[in-house]
Amino acid sequence: MDGMFQKLLAEIPDYREFLTAAELDDSSRRLAREYPESVSLFEMGRTREDRSLLCLQIGRGERNALLFGCPHPNEPIGAMLLEYLSRRLAEDAALREALGYTWYIVKAWDADGLVKNEGWLKGPFRIYSYTRHFFRPAGTAQVDWTFPVDYKRLHFHDVLPETQAMMELIDRIRPEFIYALHNAGFGGTYWYESEPTPAIYDTLHSIPGKYNIPLSLGAAESPANKSFAPAIYRCGGAREEYDYLEKYGGGDREELNRLRMGDNSASYAYMRYGSFTLLTELPYFYDPRVADTSPSDMTRLEVLRQSVKETEQINRDLRRILALSEPYMSADNPYRDAVRDFSQEAGSARAALNQAEADPAFQQAATQAEKLDQLFISKFYKAILYGMLVRANETELERTTTGETRAKCLQQGYEEALGGLKTITDYLESRLQYSVVPIRDLIAVQLESGLAVLGHLDNRRRGAACGSTDPDMEQPEGEEGRTSGKTRISV
């Protein structure tokens, strides 16, 4: 790697906490004041809670790159990458020249939601603290999953103000490269791409190990995802999710008719402008078993059956507790909406089981990584629902002044949700061999992955100009060609 980029990676600060939405905005304003010759700052829109949605524009390269953090508000790793990278781009003309882009940087796209995660941003970074103070909006309130779509019987046009602002920015700048800075809560490293880039898969696979972070070699987070290589997946949008449910969901037309989801930025930009989107998914917490491909004591089908059974039981418990106090919750309670949405029976889970029942490959032994994903990490993502259910009741109790029955029901809901949260987090603490990944290392993996892909796209562009064969068009066996989009991270 070029010495300039090595220096860029080596000088990432040793951050010990995540910045809040207000701290990120203040930093962007300072940067624009300090470097007016290379940086401008503009308001690209307003959030639902009427916060200013800020975008930095840095440099004057021939091509446009769009980078955004916090597409889900519980995912601030990318915001910290952008905090560091924006300053380096602003102060280093040689770096801007070497990369050759005009950079559009949105540090916190879902700023309202980031504010609701502030309870864990400064630590301590443990499973209980994270899940207790966690927030992630319901599907139809997610800024990167409310782009308009009309596909078969799926019609979605409830575009959020933040989504509208990003659509307008994409339409104006037509970015060649988009870095959608998502991250996972638990697991290892994996990537999504709009198109396959097999020429650099070995390079991508080598990056996390430099920082003692494993690859995630378990099950894909959505069964609709296609695999390009281990831990590297094709981006999927609303169309891919719909087609998967249609194929494996047992022909349930009502399930398809109830499907309410929009498309995402990757799909929107790829279909209109051919924009290449990269995602580098990283965990706050990891267990070394996420990369263990040795066989477990269960088949893949047995693991999946047990996972679906346990998940459905947890969902029933969440809905039972919610029913205790839901009649006394306000219509604008975002925690209630999220729990209600994510505790519904998932048609995709049953579709995955239907697919597995007919696939002989699921009679093979599950790897330790697959078992960990399905039976333990899946519970981590249910723990956050108990945490939001606690907060749903807590929010209402804080504003309750009258009504003995209302207060009693809310208190009961609060206590049962808190009990469920403690039970599941104690279970995970006793069975997971997890570590907390340093923020600096997380930034380094995202940054180095982004640089690798940018370099590859640059080489591909030069090769195309010279008329050489594009190695990316030689896809892995079984893949079906280009697609667009990015898969929603299920909770």
C-alpha positions, 0 to 999 in steps of 0.5 A: 500500500502507498506510504501516504495511505499507510500514514493515514491508517497509522495516525488514527487516534485512539478514540475511547468513546463515540461522539454524540450528534451535537459533537459531530456537528460542532466538529464539522462547523469548526472544520469548515471555518478552519479550512475554507479553501477546501471545505464547505458545509451545507444543510442538506435537509432537516430531520423529523425532529427539526435538527439540521442535517449537515453535509461536508463537501471537501476537495474538487476532484473529477469524480464524486464520492458520498460517504455517510455514517449512522444510516442506522442510529445505533451504528456510530463506527462510521461516524468516527471514521468520517470524523477522522477522515474529513479532517485529514482530507481537509488539511492534506492537499496531497491526499485529496489529489491522490484520491481524486474525488470530491467528497460529500460527507454526512457524519450522522444521517439519522441524527435523531436516532443517534441522540436516542443512543447516547446512553451507551456511546461513552461506555461502559461497553458491555452487553447489558449497557449497550442493550439497555440504552439501545435504539433502532427505529422500526423498519418504516422509520429507517432512513436507509430503508424508505426510498420509494419502490414499486415492484410487483405488489410492493409499493412504498412511497412514505419517504422520510425527510432525511431520506428525501434529503439524501435522494436529492443529494444523490440526484445532484452529485450522481456519485461514482462511489458510495460508502454506506457506513453500517456496522453490526453489534456482534460478530466479525467482519463482512462486506457487501458490494453492488458488484463483485470485485474478485480481484481484491477478495484476498486483500479484503479478507486479509485486512481484519486480521491485522487488527485481531478482528475475525471474519464473520463466517457464519450464516448471512444476516438475511437468507436473501443475500447471495454470496460472492465469497466467504464473508462477502455478499451481494447487496440486496434491496427491496426487490431481492427481499420480495423475490425471496419471500415470494419463492420460499414463503410458501406462496402466502400472498397475504404475507407479501401484501403485508410487506411494508418496506422501501428500498435503500440508497445503494439500490436507488443510486445503482439503478439510476447512476451505476454508483458502486456501494460498499459496506464494511460490517464490523462488530463492537463485540466479537467471539473468536468462534465467529471464524471457526469453520470446524464442525459442530455437534448439530446439522445446519437444519437442526441449528436453523430449526432451533433458532426459529423456534427460540426466536418465535418464543422470544417474540411471543414473550415480547408481545405479551409484555408489550400488551401489558402497557401498550394501551397506555403508551403515546402514539409517538413512542418510537421504542414501542413502534420498534418493538412492535415491528421487530417482534412480529413473526418474520416471514423470512425466517419461515421462508429460510426454514422452508428452503433448508428443509428441501436443500440436502446441504442443510443435512451437513454439520453446521460449523461452530460459526454457524451455530454461534450465529443462529443460537447465540448472536441471534439472542443478542439481537433479541436482547436489544428488543427487551432493552427498547421495551424497557425504554418504551415503558420508562419513557411513559413513566417519566411523563405520567402525572395522573392515572393510577391504573396507567402508572401501575400497568406501565410499571409492570411492563417496565419491570417485566421487560427489565427482567427479560433483559437481565435474563437474556444478557446474563445468559449471553455473558455466561456463554459468550467468549466476547471481547470489546473491539477498540474503536481505532481498530474498527475505523482502521478496518473500514478505512483500509477496506474503503481504500482497497475498493477505491484503488480497485475501482480506479484500476478497473476504470483505467483498464476499461479506458485502455480496452483491457478485460475487466476481471470483475466480470469473471464471477464466482460459480453460481452467481447471476450477474449484477444487482443493486442495493444493500440488505437491511440488517434484521434485528 
